[in-house]
Amino acid sequence: MTVGGLALYLNSLSDDAARAALDRCCGAARWVEGMLAARPYASDVAVFDAAERVWWGLTRTDWLEAFRRHPRIGEREHAEAWARQEQAAMDGAPAATRAALADGHRVYETRFGHVFLICATGRTPEEMRRALERRLRNDPAAELRIAASEQAKITRLRLEKLGPR
């Protein structure tokens, strides 16, 4: 197996530069440190495998740390560039959908204690609203796992964006 562009890129960075790059992908400090410890990567597949392995080996506290780095769906003005791109579909969302998401976020955060996390890439505002309403019926432990799974998807997409262009 040959070393791919992402693996080459991450392997070539200093620890500080790699830490900063990985932190953009996932805001859990222990995930970043785990990814640094897994270097050098033999391939891009090895990067993605490490990302999953490290993520699912973390604790609830680590997951919540990562979740805190995400803006609410529709609140892009305070988001960093990747989050704004990921939520681009919200730009044309009807006012009623925006209001329903805002209301749903408040209920969700009260119920679960963290931001509603969903991989927004490729989803319509209405799909995200329906997902939020559906997930409000989950028990807290199940919802934490679902949110963690969504974070893993977001992290994968962000890793794919890393490297020289």
C-alpha positions in Angstrom: 0.0 0.0 0.0 1.4 3.4 -0.9 1.3 6.4 1.4 -1.5 8.8 0.2 -1.6 12.5 0.2 -3.3 12.9 3.5 -0.9 10.5 5.2 2.1 12.2 3.6 0.8 15.6 4.7 0.2 14.7 8.3 3.5 12.8 8.5 5.4 15.9 7.2 4.1 18.3 9.8 5.8 19.3 13.0 3.9 18.2 16.1 2.6 21.7 16.6 1.4 22.1 13.0 -0.2 18.6 13.0 -1.9 19.3 16.4 -3.4 22.5 14.9 -4.5 20.8 11.7 -6.1 17.9 13.6 -7.8 20.2 16.1 -9.6 21.8 13.2 -11.1 18.3 12.4 -12.1 17.4 15.9 -12.1 19.5 19.1 -11.3 16.8 21.6 -7.8 17.2 22.8 -7.4 13.5 23.6 -8.4 12.6 20.1 -5.8 15.0 18.7 -3.1 13.6 20.9 -4.1 10.0 20.0 -3.9 10.9 16.3 -0.4 12.5 16.9 0.7 9.3 18.7 -0.4 7.2 15.7 2.0 8.9 13.3 3.6 8.1 11.0 0.7 6.9 8.9 1.3 4.2 6.2 -1.6 5.3 4.1 -4.7 7.5 4.0 -6.7 4.4 5.1 -4.5 4.2 8.2 -5.4 7.8 9.0 -9.1 7.2 8.8 -8.8 3.9 10.7 -6.9 5.7 13.5 -9.4 8.5 13.6 -12.2 6.0 14.2 -10.3 3.9 16.7 -9.1 6.9 18.7 -12.6 8.5 18.6 -14.4 5.4 19.9 -11.8 4.9 22.6 -12.6 8.3 24.2 -14.9 9.0 27.1 -18.1 10.9 27.3 -16.2 13.9 28.6 -14.0 13.9 25.5 -17.0 13.7 23.2 -18.6 16.6 25.0 -15.4 18.6 24.6 -15.6 18.0 20.8 -19.4 18.8 20.7 -18.8 22.2 22.4 -16.8 23.3 19.3 -19.8 23.1 17.1 -22.2 26.0 16.5 -25.9 25.3 16.5 -27.4 24.5 13.1 -28.3 27.8 11.6 -26.0 29.9 13.8 -23.2 30.2 11.3 -22.1 33.8 12.1 -19.9 32.5 15.0 -18.8 29.4 13.1 -15.4 28.8 11.6 -15.1 28.3 7.8 -15.6 24.6 7.7 -18.7 24.7 9.8 -20.2 27.5 7.7 -19.6 25.4 4.5 -21.1 22.3 6.2 -24.2 24.2 7.0 -24.5 26.1 3.7 -28.0 24.6 3.0 -29.3 26.7 5.9 -28.7 29.9 3.9 -32.0 29.4 2.0 -34.0 27.8 4.8 -37.5 29.2 5.3 -38.1 31.3 8.4 -40.4 28.6 9.8 -37.7 25.9 9.5 -35.1 28.2 11.1 -37.5 29.0 14.0 -38.3 25.3 14.5 -34.6 24.4 14.6 -33.9 27.2 17.1 -36.8 26.0 19.3 -35.7 22.4 18.9 -32.1 23.2 19.9 -33.3 24.8 23.2 -35.3 21.7 24.0 -32.5 19.4 23.0 -29.8 21.1 25.0 -32.0 21.2 28.0 -32.8 17.5 27.7 -29.3 16.2 26.7 -26.9 18.9 28.0 -25.1 19.4 24.7 -25.6 20.9 21.3 -27.6 18.9 18.7 -24.9 17.5 16.5 -25.6 16.3 13.0 -23.4 15.9 9.9 -25.1 18.7 8.0 -23.2 18.1 4.7 -25.7 17.1 2.0 -28.7 17.5 4.2 -31.6 19.9 3.7 -32.7 22.1 6.5 -36.0 20.2 6.7 -34.1 16.9 7.0 -32.1 18.3 9.9 -35.3 19.6 11.6 -37.0 16.2 11.3 -33.8 14.5 12.6 -33.8 16.8 15.6 -37.4 16.2 16.4 -36.9 12.4 16.0 -33.8 12.4 18.2 -35.6 14.3 21.0 -37.4 11.0 21.7 -34.1 9.1 22.4 -32.9 8.3 25.9 -29.8 10.3 26.9 -27.3 7.4 26.6 -28.5 6.4 23.1 -28.5 10.1 22.0 -25.0 10.5 23.2 -23.9 7.6 21.0 -25.8 9.0 18.0 -24.2 12.5 18.5 -20.8 10.8 18.8 -21.4 9.0 15.5 -22.3 12.2 13.8 -19.1 13.8 15.2 -17.2 10.9 13.7 -18.7 11.6 10.3 -17.9 15.3 10.5 -14.3 14.5 11.5 -13.9 12.1 8.5 -15.1 14.8 6.1 -12.8 17.4 7.7 -9.8 15.0 7.5 -10.6 14.6 3.8 -10.2 18.4 3.4 -6.8 18.5 5.1 -3.5 18.8 3.2 -2.1 20.8 0.4 -4.5 21.7 -2.3 
